[in-house]
Amino acid sequence: MISKIASHFKERKIKKAQTREMERNSNTSFDEAVLSWTAPEFIRYQRGIIWKIVVALIAATFVVFGYFYDAWTFSLAVIVFVIVYAIVNRKEPKEIKVVVSEIGIKAGFRTYPYSLIKDFCIVYEPPYASELHMRVSNDLAHEIVIQLWGQNPSELRNYLLKHIPEKPDHKEPLSDALLRLFKI
């Protein structure tokens, strides 16, 4: 009886996975490219031994500070943060295909119709940043960042201006600049 139930759930799981795979592989209007390129999901910074030593010393200082001021929860939070950060940053960025079509933008398996994109801007400061920033409604991530990775930014901007408004006087957020500076 239990083996029948287990095999039923296993078959259901396999069918769902096959359906998802078919949906991913089927071509839609989003796949009819006007512009397309391949880019990493995110930029992974090369950190040397000095960076690792400095971060370890800062973390150890915070832990000791928390210990001496009877803030053991702060110390625990710093330790957990360091462990989670180390685990998350072990992942290599995947290469995703970015397609700009007549009806929207597809980045990997995510699709963003022009009707859901509030505005966009292109941050182009070689060699530091080359990114497309889009503010999207109805999404958990309010601002989507896509790496341009060799795509001509002026050609992309001219095409997107036909469909979406450009964010006026947009500058790169200070938090993004600091994250890039400290290679976080």
C-alpha positions as CSV (number, residue, x, y, z in Angstrom):
1,M,0.0,0.0,0.0
2,I,2.7,2.5,1.0
3,S,4.8,1.5,-2.1
4,K,1.8,2.2,-4.3
5,I,1.3,5.7,-2.8
6,A,5.1,6.4,-3.1
7,S,5.1,5.3,-6.7
8,H,2.0,7.5,-7.4
9,F,3.7,10.6,-6.0
10,K,6.9,9.7,-7.8
11,E,5.0,9.4,-11.1
12,R,3.2,12.7,-10.4
13,K,6.5,14.4,-9.7
14,I,8.0,13.1,-12.9
15,K,5.0,14.3,-15.0
16,K,5.2,17.8,-13.5
17,A,8.9,17.9,-14.2
18,Q,8.3,16.8,-17.8
19,T,5.6,19.4,-18.3
20,R,7.8,22.2,-16.9
21,E,10.6,21.1,-19.2
22,M,8.3,21.1,-22.3
23,E,7.1,24.6,-21.4
24,R,10.7,25.8,-21.1
25,N,11.7,24.3,-24.4
26,S,8.7,25.5,-26.4
27,N,9.2,28.7,-28.4
28,T,6.9,31.7,-27.6
29,S,6.7,35.2,-29.0
30,F,9.3,36.2,-26.4
31,D,11.8,34.0,-28.3
32,E,11.5,36.0,-31.6
33,A,14.6,38.1,-31.0
34,V,15.1,41.7,-32.1
35,L,18.2,41.8,-29.9
36,S,19.7,38.9,-28.0
37,W,22.9,38.1,-26.0
38,T,24.2,35.7,-23.4
39,A,25.2,37.1,-20.0
40,P,25.9,35.8,-16.5
41,E,23.1,35.9,-13.9
42,F,25.3,38.1,-11.7
43,I,28.8,39.3,-11.5
44,R,31.1,37.2,-9.4
45,Y,34.0,39.2,-8.1
46,Q,37.5,37.7,-7.8
47,R,38.5,38.1,-4.1
48,G,42.1,37.6,-3.1
49,I,43.5,36.3,0.2
50,I,43.9,39.9,1.5
51,W,40.1,40.5,1.1
52,K,39.3,37.3,2.9
53,I,41.7,38.1,5.8
54,V,40.2,41.6,6.2
55,V,36.6,40.3,6.2
56,A,37.6,37.6,8.7
57,L,39.2,40.2,11.0
58,I,36.1,42.5,10.7
59,A,33.8,39.7,11.5
60,A,35.9,38.5,14.4
61,T,36.0,42.1,15.8
62,F,32.2,42.3,15.7
63,V,31.9,38.9,17.4
64,V,34.4,39.9,20.2
65,F,32.6,43.3,20.5
66,G,29.3,41.5,21.0
67,Y,30.8,39.2,23.5
68,F,32.3,41.9,25.7
69,Y,29.2,44.0,25.7
70,D,26.9,41.1,26.5
71,A,25.3,41.2,23.0
72,W,25.6,37.5,22.3
73,T,22.7,37.7,19.8
74,F,24.6,40.2,17.8
75,S,27.7,37.9,17.8
76,L,25.5,35.0,16.8
77,A,23.9,37.0,14.0
78,V,27.4,38.0,12.7
79,I,28.5,34.3,12.7
80,V,25.3,33.2,10.9
81,F,25.6,36.0,8.4
82,V,29.2,35.0,7.6
83,I,28.3,31.3,7.2
84,V,25.3,32.0,5.0
85,Y,27.3,34.5,2.8
86,A,30.0,31.9,2.3
87,I,27.5,29.2,1.3
88,V,25.6,31.5,-1.1
89,N,28.7,32.8,-2.8
90,R,30.0,29.3,-3.6
91,K,27.5,29.2,-6.4
92,E,28.8,30.0,-9.9
93,P,26.7,32.3,-12.0
94,K,24.7,30.6,-14.7
95,E,24.9,31.8,-18.3
96,I,21.4,33.1,-19.3
97,K,20.1,34.0,-22.7
98,V,18.6,37.5,-22.8
99,V,16.1,38.1,-25.6
100,V,14.5,41.5,-26.4
101,S,11.5,40.9,-28.6
102,E,8.5,42.8,-29.9
103,I,6.4,42.0,-26.8
104,G,8.9,42.1,-24.0
105,I,12.2,40.9,-22.5
106,K,13.1,37.4,-21.6
107,A,16.0,36.7,-19.3
108,G,16.6,33.0,-18.8
109,F,13.2,31.5,-18.1
110,R,11.7,34.8,-16.8
111,T,9.6,36.9,-19.1
112,Y,8.8,40.6,-18.7
113,P,6.1,42.0,-21.0
114,Y,6.5,45.7,-21.8
115,S,3.2,46.3,-20.1
116,L,4.7,45.3,-16.7
117,I,7.9,47.3,-17.1
118,K,7.5,50.7,-15.6
119,D,10.7,52.2,-16.9
120,F,14.3,51.4,-17.6
121,C,17.8,52.8,-17.6
122,I,21.2,51.6,-18.7
123,V,24.1,52.0,-16.4
124,Y,27.2,52.0,-18.7
125,E,30.4,52.8,-17.0
126,P,33.1,50.5,-18.5
127,P,34.9,48.6,-17.2
128,Y,33.0,48.7,-13.9
129,A,29.3,48.4,-14.9
130,S,27.3,47.6,-18.0
131,E,23.8,46.8,-16.9
132,L,20.1,47.2,-17.9
133,H,18.0,48.2,-14.9
134,M,14.2,47.8,-15.2
135,R,11.5,48.7,-12.7
136,V,8.9,46.0,-12.9
137,S,5.4,46.0,-11.3
138,N,3.8,42.8,-10.0
139,D,7.2,41.2,-9.1
140,L,9.0,40.4,-5.9
141,A,12.2,41.9,-7.2
142,H,11.1,45.5,-7.8
143,E,14.2,46.3,-9.9
144,I,15.6,43.8,-12.3
145,V,19.2,44.0,-13.3
146,I,20.5,42.3,-16.5
147,Q,24.1,42.3,-17.4
148,L,24.7,43.7,-21.0
149,W,27.9,41.7,-21.4
150,G,29.0,43.0,-24.8
151,Q,25.6,44.2,-26.1
152,N,25.7,47.6,-27.7
153,P,24.0,49.9,-25.0
154,S,22.9,52.6,-27.4
155,E,21.3,50.1,-29.8
156,L,19.4,48.6,-26.9
157,R,18.4,52.0,-25.5
158,N,17.1,53.2,-28.8
159,Y,14.9,50.0,-29.2
160,L,13.6,50.1,-25.7
161,L,12.6,53.8,-26.0
162,K,10.0,52.7,-28.5
163,H,8.2,50.6,-25.9
164,I,9.1,51.8,-22.4
165,P,9.9,55.2,-20.8
166,E,13.4,55.8,-19.7
167,K,14.0,56.7,-16.1
168,P,15.0,60.3,-16.0
169,D,18.4,61.3,-14.5
170,H,19.0,57.8,-13.1
171,K,22.3,57.2,-11.4
172,E,23.6,53.9,-10.1
173,P,22.4,53.4,-6.5
174,L,25.1,54.1,-3.9
175,S,24.5,50.6,-2.4
176,D,25.4,49.0,-5.8
177,A,28.5,51.1,-6.1
178,L,29.6,50.2,-2.5
179,L,28.9,46.5,-3.1
180,R,31.0,46.6,-6.3
181,L,33.7,48.5,-4.5
182,F,34.0,46.1,-1.6
183,K,33.4,43.1,-3.9
184,I,30.5,41.8,-1.9
